[in-house]
């Protein structure tokens, strides 16, 4: 955590922005934000583990059904425009939050949300069209 705070301060000064007036207060806020991000990520991972465990215990579709679903999702992703596919992959495969995607791509968060909404709607329609889900 301390290294991350120092790194953020170095990045801030390297980008040409002036140093904070009260470095200790700034560092405390940054450390708090980093800790919250870390805890959120742990909770997200725990929820994901719980969902996966529940899926394992419930009646699972046969291997053939999951293969068909995987193939349909892959084909649906291939049919998406590049900008939509990019945000879907970053959100659902890389598990980046909307803010992280926006920063990574250099676009507004609203644009990320819009592209995600449109892409998910198109994928859902594709899966229902193929009667895979």
N, C-alpha and C positions, 0 to 999 in steps of 0.2 A: 503494500500500500504506500509506504513512504517513497519507494522508487517511482511509483506512478505519479505521485504528487510532484516530485522533483522533475520528472519527465514533462509533465504538463507545464510547469513553470519555465523549463528550458524551451519548450516548443513555443510558448507565449512570447518569450523574449527574442527567440530566433525569428519569429514571424514579423518582428518589428513593432509589436505592440509594447506599450510601456509596462513596466512592472507594476503590480498592484500597490496601492498606497500602504496597506497593512498586509504584509505578506503572511503573517501568522493567521489572520482571520481568513484570508483567501485560501490558504492551505487547509484550514479546518473545514471550510465549505467543500472544497474539492475532495478531501478525504471522506467527508460524509457522503457526497454523491457517489464516489467510487464504492463505498461500503454498501450503499443502497442498491447500486447496480449489481454488485456481487451477490447480495442476498436474493434479489429478484431472479437472477440467473439460476441460483440454486433451487429456488422454489419452482421455477419453470421446469428445470430438469427433473425435480421430484415429481411434479404433476405428470410429466411425460412418462416417467417410469411407472407411475401408478396406472396411467391409461394403457400402457403396453402390457402390464401385468394383468389388467382386467381383460384385455383382448385375448391374452393367452388362455385365461380361464374360461372365457365364454365360448360358445360354439363358433369355431372358426370355419371360414369357408375352406373348401378343399384347395389343395395346391394349384389345381387347374384354374379355379376361380380367381385366386390372387394373382396368378400369372396373367390372366386376361385383364384384370384391373390394372396391373402394372403396365401392360402393353398399351391399354387405352389411355392411361395418363401420359405415358411417354409420347404417344402419337398426338394427343391433345397439346402437349407442350411444344411439340415440333410445329404445330399449326399456328401457334400464337406469334404475333409480331415480336421482333427482337426485344423491344423496350418492355413489353409485358412479360416475356419469358424471363428477362433479366431480374425484374423485381420479384417474380414468383420464386425463382431459384434462391435469390438472396434471403427472402423472407422465410420460406418453408424448408429449404435444404441447408442453408447456412445459419438459420435461426437468428437473423439480424432483426432488430426492431425497426419500425418505420423510420425513426430518426436516424439510425445507423445507416440505413439504405440511402436516405436522402443525402447524408454527408458523404457517403462513399461515391454516389453518382453525381453529386453536385446539383441536385434538383430540389425543389420545395417538397416538404412533407405531404402537402395536399396532392401533388402530382403522383407521388408514390402510392398514396391511398387510392387515388382514382385508377391508376394502372392495375393495382392489385384487385380492386373490385371488379373491373372489367375482365381481367384475366380469369379470375375465379369463376365469374358468371359464365364465361365462355367454356371453361373446362367442365363445369357442372352440366351445362347444356350438352356438351359433347358426350359425357358419360351417360346421361339419361337418353340421349339419342341412340347410342349404341346399346342401351339397356344393360350396362355393365353393373350399375349400382342398384 
